[in-house]
Amino acid sequence: MSTNTEPTNERILGRAEIDDLEAILSISAADVDEAVRTVKDNADAIFTWDYEKGRRPALNKLYEKAKVSMWNGETDLPWDTVVDQEKVAQDNMVLNGGLGELDLAGTPFAKFGDKEWLQLGMEFQNWSLSQFMHGE
């Protein structure tokens, strides 16, 4: 007789349905200013948003080494460029043709108005730029 129980979606996620979009979208960062967040898994994965230079010397050394054969974010990017995120999100919606004939009935997206779609567009920009900046 084994005391091990099979992991279920309910035990792992706290909900039975893995694709419950409403539940997924209801999860938000409790404190957007927190620098470190721990996410439970079979082992802890620690995310840190503390990018103070020199805080982690080994990582800084690896980063500096990588810059030799890649682009250098400190010198190769025009950081003084002003970006109007709302305009970029609006332009992207126009360029991409909106949602076309996509049927969103019965989904949380069916409730979205222009403001929510614009916010989602800006969040997507943030995510895309983060992926680019971190080389992912």
Backbone bond lengths (Angstrom), bond angles and torsions (degrees), N, CA, C in turn:
res aa  C-N    CA-C-N  psi(-1)  N-CA   C-N-CA  omega(-1)  CA-C   N-CA-C  phi
1 M - - - 1.456 - - 1.523 109.19 -
2 S 1.302 115.85 127.22 1.462 121.11 -176.81 1.522 110.27 -103.79
3 T 1.319 115.64 142.36 1.461 119.56 176.57 1.516 111.27 -92.91
4 N 1.329 116.83 -6.74 1.462 120.38 178.18 1.518 109.75 -70.69
5 T 1.302 116.06 134.18 1.462 120.09 175.63 1.510 108.34 -111.95
6 E 1.300 115.13 144.95 1.461 120.17 179.12 1.524 109.63 -66.53
7 P 1.317 117.47 135.95 1.462 118.91 176.13 1.528 109.75 -67.20
8 T 1.295 115.97 138.30 1.462 121.32 177.30 1.518 108.26 -120.61
9 N 1.319 116.31 163.08 1.465 119.98 175.44 1.521 110.21 -55.38
10 E 1.325 115.95 -41.55 1.462 121.25 -178.79 1.529 111.06 -59.33
11 R 1.331 116.93 -44.35 1.463 120.50 -178.69 1.522 111.66 -72.11
12 I 1.326 116.61 -37.93 1.462 120.05 -176.42 1.524 111.72 -78.85
13 L 1.341 116.54 -48.09 1.462 121.46 -172.84 1.522 114.21 -98.13
14 G 1.340 115.40 -19.02 1.454 118.23 -175.40 1.520 111.64 84.10
15 R 1.331 117.07 11.99 1.468 122.12 176.68 1.524 107.82 -151.09
16 A 1.313 116.31 152.33 1.467 120.68 -176.57 1.517 112.60 -76.56
17 E 1.314 116.78 -37.99 1.465 120.72 -175.71 1.528 110.47 -92.80
18 I 1.318 116.05 118.26 1.465 120.74 -178.26 1.527 111.78 -68.52
19 D 1.342 117.68 -31.89 1.465 122.05 -176.19 1.525 113.07 -99.13
20 D 1.319 118.41 25.77 1.459 122.04 -179.47 1.531 108.88 -73.53
21 L 1.341 115.42 94.48 1.463 121.19 -174.44 1.521 111.89 -60.12
22 E 1.317 117.14 -39.55 1.468 121.23 178.98 1.535 110.10 -58.38
23 A 1.320 116.98 -44.85 1.467 121.32 179.66 1.522 110.98 -67.01
24 I 1.326 116.74 -40.36 1.464 120.69 179.79 1.522 110.47 -63.31
25 L 1.346 116.62 -45.65 1.466 120.34 -178.07 1.522 112.64 -71.57
26 S 1.344 117.56 -19.45 1.462 119.85 -179.24 1.527 111.89 -78.75
27 I 1.332 116.84 -13.30 1.463 120.59 179.53 1.523 108.37 -79.65
28 S 1.291 115.85 126.61 1.462 119.03 177.42 1.520 108.70 -137.33
29 A 1.294 114.82 163.36 1.462 119.34 176.49 1.523 107.29 -70.93
30 A 1.311 117.06 119.39 1.455 121.18 -177.59 1.525 110.92 -61.57
31 D 1.298 116.31 -41.04 1.459 120.87 -179.53 1.520 107.61 -129.26
32 V 1.329 116.53 102.43 1.463 120.10 -176.02 1.521 112.43 -67.46
33 D 1.333 117.62 -14.75 1.458 120.37 -179.47 1.527 112.78 -95.84
34 E 1.343 117.30 -1.40 1.457 118.29 179.92 1.527 109.38 -66.77
35 A 1.319 116.65 140.29 1.467 120.86 -177.06 1.521 111.99 -88.85
36 V 1.325 117.84 -26.50 1.460 121.32 -177.34 1.526 108.56 -129.44
37 R 1.318 115.46 135.92 1.462 120.14 177.45 1.521 108.36 -134.97
38 T 1.308 117.04 131.43 1.459 122.08 178.30 1.520 108.48 -103.93
39 V 1.329 115.62 131.00 1.457 122.14 179.20 1.520 107.51 -113.56
40 K 1.332 117.75 126.26 1.461 121.32 -178.45 1.520 110.85 -71.70
41 D 1.314 114.85 137.76 1.455 124.05 176.58 1.526 104.18 -147.96
42 N 1.310 117.68 -165.12 1.459 118.47 172.76 1.524 109.34 -63.70
43 A 1.299 115.42 -24.19 1.458 123.03 172.61 1.520 105.51 -138.20
44 D 1.302 116.64 155.43 1.457 118.75 179.81 1.521 111.07 -70.47
45 A 1.311 115.70 136.34 1.461 122.30 170.22 1.520 104.85 -112.58
46 I 1.302 117.06 124.29 1.460 120.10 -176.06 1.518 109.30 -106.14
47 F 1.325 115.15 123.55 1.454 121.73 176.80 1.516 107.38 -103.86
48 T 1.308 116.67 135.43 1.456 119.62 176.46 1.517 109.49 -128.98
49 W 1.323 114.57 137.07 1.460 119.72 176.94 1.528 108.86 -112.22
50 D 1.319 115.61 23.70 1.454 121.18 177.54 1.527 107.03 -95.49
51 Y 1.323 117.00 100.05 1.457 121.52 -175.10 1.529 112.65 -102.55
52 E 1.319 116.99 22.34 1.459 119.00 -179.50 1.523 109.29 -59.12
53 K 1.320 114.79 124.22 1.466 120.81 -175.76 1.531 110.03 -61.73
54 G 1.319 114.98 133.40 1.454 120.73 177.89 1.513 114.40 89.27
55 R 1.321 117.56 -7.03 1.469 120.64 -178.50 1.528 110.58 -64.36
56 R 1.345 116.13 -36.28 1.470 120.79 178.48 1.523 107.65 -123.33
57 P 1.329 118.15 91.55 1.464 122.75 -173.71 1.528 114.61 -54.23
58 A 1.327 118.37 -41.07 1.469 119.84 -178.52 1.524 110.65 -64.87
59 L 1.326 116.57 -40.30 1.460 120.34 178.83 1.527 110.06 -69.05
60 N 1.316 117.17 -39.87 1.460 121.11 178.38 1.528 110.60 -61.79
61 K 1.333 117.10 -41.24 1.465 121.47 178.52 1.532 110.16 -62.88
62 L 1.330 116.86 -44.21 1.461 121.46 178.43 1.529 110.51 -62.59
63 Y 1.324 116.65 -42.35 1.463 121.87 179.54 1.530 110.64 -61.98
64 E 1.322 116.85 -47.37 1.463 120.70 -179.80 1.529 110.61 -62.92
65 K 1.324 117.00 -38.62 1.460 121.65 178.20 1.532 110.43 -63.74
66 A 1.313 116.60 -41.85 1.466 121.46 -178.55 1.527 111.50 -66.58
67 K 1.328 117.47 -31.81 1.462 120.65 -178.05 1.523 112.49 -64.85
68 V 1.326 117.04 -24.06 1.464 120.62 -179.81 1.525 110.48 -61.93
69 S 1.326 116.66 -38.13 1.465 119.48 -177.41 1.525 112.99 -106.17
70 M 1.314 117.71 6.25 1.458 121.48 178.62 1.520 108.84 -131.84
71 W 1.317 116.05 -175.96 1.452 119.74 175.96 1.528 109.55 -72.72
72 N 1.306 116.07 156.71 1.456 122.75 -178.35 1.525 108.22 -111.27
73 G 1.320 116.22 109.49 1.457 121.32 -178.12 1.515 114.28 -61.57
74 E 1.321 117.13 -24.81 1.461 119.63 -179.50 1.519 112.28 -77.22
75 T 1.335 116.80 -30.04 1.469 118.98 -175.40 1.524 113.91 -116.34
76 D 1.326 118.87 -21.03 1.461 121.02 -174.34 1.526 114.21 -94.00
77 L 1.311 118.20 -7.68 1.463 120.83 -178.54 1.522 110.71 -111.41
78 P 1.337 117.25 137.53 1.467 120.54 177.84 1.537 110.02 -81.32
79 W 1.329 117.01 86.56 1.456 121.78 -174.62 1.526 113.30 -65.91
80 D 1.323 117.81 -14.52 1.459 119.99 -179.71 1.530 112.40 -85.87
81 T 1.324 117.99 0.17 1.461 121.68 179.26 1.527 109.64 -68.20
82 V 1.327 115.90 125.22 1.459 121.23 177.99 1.529 108.36 -82.93
83 V 1.324 116.41 130.97 1.465 121.13 -179.85 1.526 108.66 -123.23
84 D 1.319 116.24 123.77 1.461 122.01 175.60 1.524 106.84 -92.35
85 Q 1.336 116.32 96.47 1.467 120.58 -174.98 1.520 112.73 -59.57
86 E 1.329 117.28 -38.16 1.464 119.23 179.72 1.519 110.72 -62.81
87 K 1.331 116.91 -43.45 1.465 120.20 -179.77 1.527 110.60 -64.70
88 V 1.327 117.01 -41.98 1.465 120.29 178.72 1.530 109.76 -61.45
89 A 1.335 117.31 -44.00 1.466 121.04 179.92 1.526 110.46 -63.61
90 Q 1.341 117.04 -42.50 1.468 120.41 178.46 1.524 110.67 -64.57
91 D 1.329 116.90 -44.50 1.470 120.70 178.76 1.529 111.01 -61.47
92 N 1.332 116.63 -40.65 1.465 120.14 178.61 1.523 111.44 -62.68
93 M 1.348 116.34 -39.91 1.462 119.39 178.91 1.527 110.49 -62.54
94 V 1.338 116.41 -41.52 1.466 120.79 179.56 1.528 110.21 -67.23
95 L 1.334 116.86 -47.78 1.467 120.98 -178.94 1.524 112.71 -61.91
96 N 1.324 116.29 -35.69 1.460 120.39 -178.35 1.522 112.83 -86.04
97 G 1.319 117.05 0.45 1.463 120.21 177.14 1.514 114.50 75.07
98 G 1.311 117.79 20.07 1.462 119.84 179.98 1.513 111.59 64.77
99 L 1.315 115.62 -148.22 1.462 120.55 -178.12 1.520 112.68 -97.85
100 G 1.329 116.25 -3.11 1.458 119.46 178.46 1.512 111.85 57.49
101 E 1.303 116.17 -129.53 1.464 122.35 -177.00 1.527 112.69 -96.80
102 L 1.312 117.75 17.93 1.459 121.39 -177.92 1.529 110.30 -62.62
103 D 1.323 117.04 126.04 1.462 122.39 -179.55 1.527 109.09 -89.11
104 L 1.319 116.27 110.36 1.458 121.31 -178.99 1.519 112.17 -103.78
105 A 1.327 117.22 7.16 1.463 121.27 -179.18 1.524 109.98 -55.80
106 G 1.327 115.03 136.01 1.456 119.80 178.22 1.512 114.29 81.76
107 T 1.332 117.68 2.24 1.462 120.80 177.83 1.524 108.78 -111.54
108 P 1.327 118.22 160.47 1.465 119.93 176.02 1.527 112.20 -59.40
109 F 1.340 116.99 -26.08 1.458 119.97 -179.53 1.521 112.35 -68.97
110 A 1.322 117.74 -20.18 1.461 121.07 179.20 1.529 110.44 -62.76
111 K 1.326 116.62 -24.80 1.467 122.05 -178.89 1.532 112.60 -85.56
112 F 1.325 117.01 -10.22 1.463 120.66 -175.86 1.523 111.26 -67.69
113 G 1.326 114.72 135.48 1.456 121.34 170.79 1.520 108.30 -104.73
114 D 1.329 116.80 -174.33 1.466 121.07 -179.27 1.529 111.92 -56.10
115 K 1.343 116.02 -40.41 1.469 120.64 -177.95 1.536 110.96 -61.62
116 E 1.343 116.70 -44.32 1.464 120.57 -178.66 1.528 111.54 -68.67
117 W 1.341 117.21 -39.03 1.468 119.83 178.37 1.525 110.45 -66.00
118 L 1.335 116.03 -37.94 1.460 120.23 178.02 1.530 109.94 -64.41
119 Q 1.340 116.51 -44.58 1.466 120.79 178.85 1.525 110.57 -62.18
120 L 1.333 117.32 -41.95 1.463 121.19 178.34 1.527 110.47 -62.33
121 G 1.337 116.42 -39.48 1.465 120.66 177.59 1.518 111.65 -62.14
122 M 1.337 116.59 -40.62 1.467 119.98 178.96 1.528 110.98 -69.86
123 E 1.324 116.96 -38.14 1.471 120.12 176.81 1.524 110.23 -64.27
124 F 1.329 117.31 -37.57 1.463 120.54 177.36 1.528 110.20 -64.34
125 Q 1.353 116.86 -40.04 1.471 119.99 176.13 1.525 110.07 -59.90
126 N 1.322 116.20 -46.02 1.471 120.33 180.00 1.520 110.64 -58.22
127 W 1.330 115.95 -45.50 1.463 120.69 179.73 1.525 110.76 -63.33
128 S 1.340 116.72 -46.55 1.470 120.70 -178.46 1.523 111.16 -61.04
129 L 1.335 115.94 -45.39 1.465 119.68 179.92 1.526 111.22 -65.66
130 S 1.327 116.74 -37.42 1.461 119.81 177.41 1.523 110.56 -62.73
131 Q 1.339 116.63 -42.90 1.464 120.30 177.90 1.528 110.12 -60.86
132 F 1.323 116.45 -42.91 1.463 121.35 179.79 1.529 110.90 -64.78
133 M 1.324 116.00 -48.46 1.463 120.23 -176.46 1.528 112.11 -64.48
134 H 1.325 116.80 -30.65 1.457 120.10 -179.16 1.522 112.02 -95.57
135 G 1.317 116.26 5.64 1.456 120.52 175.08 1.513 114.25 67.56
136 E 1.320 116.58 31.37 1.473 119.57 -177.35 1.505 110.93 -102.13
